[in-house]
Amino acid sequence: MKEHRFSAAIIVKFIIRILIGAFFITTAILKLLSLDSFEIYIYSFNLFSFNLCGIIARLVIAGEMLLGSLLIAKILYKQAWWLTMLMMVGFTLFLVYVALFRHDANCHCMGDIVELNPAYSILKNLATIVLLLFVRKEEDYRFKGKTAVGIVCTILAIGIPFILFPTDAAYNLFKKSNNVLDEKRFEQFMQDSTAQSLNINEGNYVFGYLLAGCKYCKLGSKKLNTIVENNQLDTNKVVFFIWGSEKSIQHFKEETGATHFRYAIISPVEAINMVDGVFPTYVLVKDGKPVESVDIRGLDDKKIKDFLSE
């Protein structure tokens, strides 16, 4: 009877450990699948540059992947257990701050696919901490190839978020320059009655050419909106030329939070011809002349800040 209880305890601990490890890997994957939103969320705290936020986001994902793998494989178990516990305590304290002072609808702990507010995420973390305490006194597995497995887990945990999903800085470093803006059409566009009515021929502006239902247009607008808010830039200096139905445009504004920018309706044909069908495209405009056109990856916070602050 005693042996039976002992075996049952071992099985329960085994299940708990596997579930914790699998859960960490799952949350890492969910963050990875909505990595742009996760980066923007970290940047919204206005503590680091956007490029550094991209690195932090990937380090969090890599850490969760690696710790989850080490817990499952029982490699460097004690170190992995303590790091996991410290991570959970740190995240919980962070979420307490968010719950008290920010009231975010989604803390992005499980990406955009599974939206979780800070209060529920705190409960999730506390439950995980309790479960971790049940499997604290475990020892490493001893098996052939253990070192090789540990190395492979480390390489995959770091390589997946950093190589398969490079930061914007890395992407722009290797991206070939490809200006999709039709400058001749842009000159004609600036003489159009719509552009003239906006009084945008003098000064520095950021134009966005967007499709209301486009996922990446929404992400880019969230990113640009956060850059403007964090740096307290003039919202009148951002003009979105957007096409879509009135309902979809209203939904676009609500979803992105970019409600303070100026909006102008543009015809689909004109928008497609203007930027060769590449949405979103953002154009830095000085005194009515295009200076540079970029995609969502080219929205650098320092560049936007310096340009709109001139």
C-alpha positions, 0 to 999 in steps of 0.5 A: 500500500505504501509502495502504491502511494509512493508510485502514485506520487511519482506519477502525479509529480511527473504529470505536473512537471510535464504540464508546466514545461509544456505550458511554458513552451505553449505560451512562448509559441503563442507570443511568437505567433503575435510577436509584433503585438508583443513588441508593441505592448512592451514598447508601450511602457516607454522604458526602452527603444523599439529595437531593444523591446524587440530583443527583450520580447525574443529573450522572454520567448527564448527563456520560456522555450528553454526553461520548458524544455529543460523542465520536461527533459530534467536537464540542469533541473535545479537551475531551471526550476529556480529560474522558472520560479524567479521568472514567475514571481517577477512576472506576477509582480509586474502584472500586479503593477499593470493591474493597478495602474494600467488596466490593460485588457490583454497583458499578452502573456499568451499572445493575441490568440488567447487574450488574458487580462492582468488579473486572470494572468496573476491567478494563472501565475500563482497556480503555476507557482504552487505547482512548481513547489510540488516538483521542487525536489526532483533530480536530473535524468541520467541518459546518454546524449543528455548534453547534446539534447541540452545544446539542441534545446538551447539552440532551438530556443534562441534560434527560433525567435531571433533567426526565424523571426528577426528583429526590425533592425536585423530585417532592415539591415539585410533588406534590399532597398525597395522604394515602392512609392510612385513619386510622379503619382505622389506629386499629382496626388499632392495637387489633388483637392483632398490633399490640398484641403488637408493643408499638408504642403508645408512642414514634416508629416508621416503619411500612411497608405492603408487598407482598413481590413489589412492585419499589417496595416493595423499592426503598423498603425498601433506601432506608429500610434505608440511611437507618437504617444510615447514621444508626445509628438503632434498627432496632426503630423500623421495623416492616414490615407485609407480605403475601405467601407465606413464601418471597416474604417471605424473598426480600424480606428477602434482596434488600433487606438489611432483615433487622434490622427487625421484620416482621408479616404482614398480610392482603391485604384489610387492607393494601389497605384501609389504604393504598388499594392504594398500595404501598409506603406508609410511616407516621410514627407517634407514640405510636400516632397517624399523623403523616404517610404518604409513598410511596417518594419521601417517604422523606427521610433528614433527616426519618426521622433527626429523627423516630426520634431524638426 
